Amino acid sequence: MKACFESASLDTNILIHLWKSGTEETLANMFGKAYVHQWLLDVELRHHAEKSLIEKIFAAMDIGFLEPVEKKYGRDIGFCINI
């Protein structure tokens, strides 16, 4: 199935909600790639999610769907990053 949209930018709450509810496949069905700011992964996710959930989210990076981005790269590809 082809994705509806090229990409999406995610925040911590979306990551936690989708992976915790087991509906992360919804992202893959709608978007070709999902970006998340590296700071959210390093700081926010570690403060708000259990270790087992973090491991599941990081597994999505291993397959290339979820891509961490730094502030400059995010701006270069058109995301508004206010961190």
C-alpha positions as CSV (number, residue, x, y, z in Angstrom):
1,M,0.0,0.0,0.0
2,K,1.4,3.4,-1.0
3,A,1.5,6.1,1.7
4,C,-0.9,9.0,1.5
5,F,1.7,11.6,2.4
6,E,5.4,11.8,1.9
7,S,6.4,12.6,5.6
8,A,5.3,13.7,9.0
9,S,7.0,15.3,12.0
10,L,6.1,13.8,15.4
11,D,6.2,15.0,18.9
12,T,6.7,12.9,22.1
13,N,3.0,12.6,22.9
14,I,2.2,11.2,19.5
15,L,5.1,8.7,19.7
16,I,4.1,7.5,23.1
17,H,0.3,7.3,22.3
18,L,0.7,5.4,19.0
19,W,3.3,2.9,20.2
20,K,1.6,2.3,23.6
21,S,-1.8,1.7,21.9
22,G,-0.2,-0.6,19.3
23,T,-1.4,1.6,16.4
24,E,2.0,2.8,15.1
25,E,1.2,1.0,11.8
26,T,-1.3,3.9,11.1
27,L,1.8,6.1,10.6
28,A,3.3,3.8,8.1
29,N,0.0,3.5,6.2
30,M,-0.3,7.3,6.0
31,F,3.3,8.5,5.7
32,G,6.4,7.3,3.9
33,K,8.7,8.5,6.6
34,A,8.3,10.1,10.1
35,Y,10.7,12.5,11.6
36,V,11.3,13.3,15.2
37,H,13.7,15.8,16.7
38,Q,16.7,14.2,18.3
39,W,16.2,16.2,21.5
40,L,12.7,14.7,22.0
41,L,14.2,11.2,21.8
42,D,17.1,12.0,24.1
43,V,15.3,14.0,26.8
44,E,11.5,14.0,26.6
45,L,10.9,10.4,25.6
46,R,13.2,9.1,28.3
47,H,11.3,11.1,30.9
48,H,7.8,10.1,29.8
49,A,7.9,6.5,28.5
50,E,8.9,3.2,29.9
51,K,12.0,1.5,28.7
52,S,10.2,-1.3,26.8
53,L,8.2,1.4,24.9
54,I,11.3,3.3,24.1
55,E,12.9,0.2,22.7
56,K,9.9,-0.4,20.4
57,I,10.1,3.2,19.1
58,F,13.8,2.9,18.5
59,A,13.2,-0.3,16.6
60,A,11.3,1.8,14.1
61,M,14.5,3.8,13.5
62,D,16.4,0.6,12.8
63,I,14.1,-0.2,9.9
64,G,14.4,3.4,8.6
65,F,10.8,4.6,9.0
66,L,11.3,6.9,12.0
67,E,14.2,9.2,11.4
68,P,15.7,11.4,14.1
69,V,16.6,14.9,13.0
70,E,18.7,17.7,14.4
71,K,17.4,21.3,14.5
72,K,19.3,22.6,11.4
73,Y,18.3,19.6,9.3
74,G,14.7,19.9,10.4
75,R,14.6,23.5,9.3
76,D,16.4,22.6,6.0
77,I,13.6,20.2,5.1
78,G,10.9,22.6,6.2
79,F,9.9,21.6,9.7
80,C,9.3,24.3,12.3
81,I,11.4,23.3,15.3
82,N,11.3,25.5,18.3
83,I,13.6,23.7,20.7
